[in-house]
Amino acid sequence: MNSRTPATSSSPGSAQPVDVRLMGDDRAVRALVSALQQSATCGPATYRPMRDSNGTRAYLSVVVPVGPAPAP
């Protein structure tokens, strides 16, 4: 879902935003989104009911920090 602006702009070699979709039990999805927002740089989440189920879908952007270069 790309209708939202990423949490931060990206440039080569910098942290990259990743769009994430979570699906599951409403309470579990909301708890995970809350934990992500407290421990990582995240954009706001949007919540929607799951199709053909009683669960919830959440969409948000998470900024993934640049890690060390992989070993050869």
Buried (B, 14 or more C-beta within 10 A) or exposed (E): EEEBEBBBEEEEEEBBBEBBEBBBEBEEBBEBBEEBBEEEBBBEBEBEEBEEEEBBBBBBBBBEEEEEEEEE
